């Protein structure tokens, strides 16, 4: 029997949780709630399909909660926060958030679409094989990257970026394609932002940034993963 997707709402404002809960239940989601970071971590045992996380919580900062969640699970997290500064958005995305929505979210339909997309992507069966590039292996089912058989932690954005490159080996991926595939059409992402994530990935897989041999830069065009 197909069960309704379960969403964990993490927010200390009960009235806001109630508003989100009603909207989600009308869209055939089941909902569990947490009013603080500690409670959110405890609720992971209920195995939600996705998490809506506020950054301002009474006991822990939301980014700290986010990092614990992404370290423990593969559950996609959408941050919903009144904090609209670029540094906050960058910290959330770098910390593993799948998306960032600024409160008050004026478009309920957009949130529903994003949740359904993330959950369907998470549940979708894929190839059973590994992608191997030299001493690097990428398990696209469990979203695990290993270097020399040692698991390396990747944020959500970092993982999606290396998976995108690895699924298109020896092919130039231009900057606009990368931005659209990783961040979608709703974000104005500067090329330097993409470059920063490429740099992080190179550091983690041991690819010399001054003379990269795995993720090669085509200046002014994009990147190629050499296999």
Secondary structure, 3 states (H helix, E strand, C coil): CCCCCEEEEECCCHHHHHHHHHHHHHCCCEEEEECCHHHHHHHHHHCCCEEEECCECCCCEHHHHHHHHHHHCCCEEEEEECCCCHHHHHHHHHCCCCEEEECCCCCHHHHHHHHHHHHHHHHCCCCCCEEEECCEEEECCCCEEEECCEEECCCHHHHHHHHHHHCCCCCCEEHHHHHHHHHCCCCCCCHHHHHHHHHHHHHHHCCCCCCCCCEEEECCCEEEECC
